[in-house]
């Protein structure tokens, strides 16, 4: 029985640089300032839609802070206790972000329902002005992450989230215009309900995916059957068992497998080439392979029912 290991660092997802830290800091600063302004404007104008959008922007701040903190923690080197370092902190950050967002949604939803039964006068003009500023703030924040969105999944998520926020602010502008033109009071809580629904829909996907990662599910985009078939098709391989694929973080994937090769261990070049192909084909950057010859007792982990 032999064992082989190969670890490929994904240079397409570089470690956060000082420039990236500045981008996070500026985006947080812009969104904190706008969130405070939006809450004040919402209270003054009586607009629940602005309050709902402020809650959304607060979730953006929390999301950016959590992502920023997780990216810093992910750079911590491995230790005797945390042998993978703190890479999985990005998964915990995603779960925490989704949970906090749902708490905020509950509070907004309660107030929105109350406004339907007792609509209050709303200053549509203030809604339009503040939401218009929100479009600018969210677009500028998104542009801070535009350059790296193609090479880093976390930056891509931040970019898309902020651009979606700009679209939500555009919806508030439209609602404000309708209030000005018609004077209808229920348009504001209806817009708030719509915003809440949009946020809930998006955050449910985030929570679901984060929980899957926390439970070490095979990452999206990787087909376990295809990986198994690829390993089994290698020259000299008669069987594959005890195959496990799991996320080390929101951007890195690990894999272990027992590979049965009756002719014996093929040597390090075989393992290096196989690790390269696993990375190139499936995005698995941390594979560990154990070579077995079946010359002795059968492997205790051969059954797929055994973990």
NORGI-V109688 format. One record per run of one state. SS is the DSSP state (h for helix, s for strand, l for the rest). FROM is the first residue (numbers start at 0). LEN is the number of residues. If there is no record, write none. Layout:
BEGIN
SS/FROM/LEN  SS/FROM/LEN
END
This chain:
BEGIN
l/0/1  s/1/6  l/7/10  h/17/28  l/45/2  h/47/26  l/73/15  h/88/29  l/117/6  h/123/20  l/143/9  h/152/30  l/182/3  h/185/29  l/214/9  h/223/9  l/232/6  s/238/9  l/247/5  s/252/8  l/260/7  h/267/15  l/282/3  s/285/7  l/292/15
END
